[in-house]
């Protein structure tokens, strides 16, 4: 059994900070769970282009409001507490927080924590053995 708090992740190498968002990676590939879990904060007024070409991601909005645009169709969906979106077709998307958004993200395959978005918003597929 693993029990971990956000305080244990905060300000460690598993706490990734950018000008637009912050991602606290709670469960990573090294745990061997088959998925990773992150608490992500998206800052108000930012525009965030993402494309997980190598991962499926589910995102559950805990607090805040904004919108997500499916870049393939142009369809825009509102985001608010209780909303969930699933990027199950490697969807190119843009997230536009109106207020600060806190969400819980689950990735499959799991991320290692070393990934960095490339110029297309893609995480590379990085393999890691469970510890």
C-alpha positions as CSV (number, residue, x, y, z in Angstrom):
1,X,0.0,0.0,0.0
2,X,1.2,3.5,-0.8
3,X,-0.1,6.6,1.0
4,X,1.2,9.9,-0.1
5,X,0.1,13.5,0.6
6,X,0.4,16.6,-1.6
7,X,2.6,18.1,1.0
8,X,5.1,15.2,0.4
9,X,5.3,16.1,-3.3
10,X,5.3,19.9,-3.0
11,X,8.6,21.6,-3.9
12,X,10.2,18.3,-4.9
13,X,11.3,17.1,-8.4
14,X,7.8,15.8,-8.8
15,X,6.4,19.3,-8.5
16,X,6.6,20.8,-12.0
17,X,6.1,24.6,-12.3
18,X,5.6,26.6,-15.5
19,X,4.3,30.1,-16.1
20,X,0.9,28.7,-17.1
21,X,0.4,25.7,-14.9
22,X,1.8,23.6,-12.0
23,X,1.6,19.8,-11.8
24,X,2.2,17.9,-8.6
25,X,2.9,14.3,-9.8
26,X,1.6,12.1,-7.0
27,X,1.8,8.6,-8.6
28,X,4.4,8.0,-11.4
29,X,5.5,5.1,-13.5
30,X,8.1,4.0,-10.9
31,X,5.2,3.0,-8.6
32,X,4.1,0.3,-11.2
33,X,0.4,1.1,-11.0
34,X,0.0,1.3,-14.8
35,X,-1.1,4.9,-14.7
36,X,0.0,8.2,-13.1
37,X,-1.9,10.7,-11.0
38,X,-1.3,14.4,-10.8
39,X,-2.9,17.4,-9.2
40,X,-2.6,20.2,-11.8
41,X,-3.3,23.9,-11.3
42,X,-4.0,25.9,-14.4
43,X,-3.6,29.7,-13.9
44,X,-6.4,32.1,-14.7
45,X,-6.2,33.9,-18.1
46,X,-3.7,31.5,-19.6
47,X,-4.0,29.7,-22.9
48,X,-2.7,26.1,-22.9
49,X,-2.2,24.0,-26.0
50,X,-1.7,20.3,-25.4
51,X,-1.6,17.2,-27.5
52,X,-0.8,13.9,-25.8
53,X,0.1,11.9,-28.9
54,X,1.5,9.1,-26.7
55,X,-0.9,9.1,-23.7
56,X,-4.6,8.9,-22.8
57,X,-5.5,11.5,-20.2
58,X,-8.6,11.9,-18.0
59,X,-9.0,15.2,-16.2
60,X,-11.5,15.8,-13.3
61,X,-12.1,19.5,-12.4
62,X,-12.1,20.0,-8.7
63,X,-12.3,23.8,-8.6
64,X,-12.4,26.8,-10.9
65,X,-13.9,27.5,-14.3
66,X,-12.9,27.8,-17.9
67,X,-13.3,26.0,-21.2
68,X,-11.7,23.4,-23.4
69,X,-11.6,23.5,-27.2
70,X,-11.3,20.4,-29.3
71,X,-8.8,21.6,-31.9
72,X,-10.0,19.1,-34.5
73,X,-13.6,20.2,-34.4
74,X,-13.5,23.7,-32.9
75,X,-16.1,22.6,-30.4
76,X,-15.8,24.4,-27.0
77,X,-16.9,22.8,-23.7
78,X,-17.4,24.6,-20.4
79,X,-15.3,23.4,-17.5
80,X,-16.4,23.7,-13.9
81,X,-16.2,21.7,-10.7
82,X,-17.5,18.2,-11.4
83,X,-16.6,18.3,-15.1
84,X,-14.4,15.5,-16.5
85,X,-12.9,15.3,-19.9
86,X,-11.2,12.2,-21.4
87,X,-8.6,12.6,-24.2
88,X,-9.1,9.1,-25.5
89,X,-8.2,9.8,-29.1
90,X,-5.0,11.7,-28.6
91,X,-7.0,14.9,-29.0
92,X,-5.3,18.2,-29.7
93,X,-6.9,20.6,-27.3
94,X,-6.7,24.0,-25.8
95,X,-7.6,24.8,-22.2
96,X,-8.5,28.4,-21.2
97,X,-9.0,28.9,-17.5
98,X,-11.2,31.9,-16.6
99,X,-10.3,31.4,-13.0
100,X,-7.6,29.3,-11.4
101,X,-8.5,25.6,-12.1
102,X,-7.4,22.7,-9.9
103,X,-7.8,19.3,-11.4
104,X,-6.8,15.7,-10.9
105,X,-5.2,14.1,-14.0
106,X,-4.7,10.5,-14.8
107,X,-2.3,9.4,-17.5
108,X,-2.0,6.0,-19.3
109,X,0.7,5.0,-19.9
110,X,2.0,6.6,-16.8
111,X,4.5,9.5,-17.0
112,X,7.9,9.2,-15.3
113,X,8.0,12.8,-14.2
114,X,10.8,13.7,-16.5
115,X,8.7,14.5,-19.6
116,X,8.7,18.0,-21.0
117,X,6.1,19.3,-23.4
118,X,7.6,19.7,-26.9
119,X,6.8,22.5,-29.3
120,X,3.5,20.7,-30.2
121,X,2.5,20.3,-26.6
122,X,3.4,16.5,-26.7
123,X,5.0,14.5,-23.9
124,X,7.4,11.9,-25.3
125,X,6.8,8.3,-24.4
126,X,9.4,7.6,-21.7
127,X,9.6,4.1,-20.2
128,X,10.6,3.4,-16.7
129,X,10.7,0.2,-14.7
130,X,8.7,0.1,-11.5
131,X,10.7,0.3,-8.3
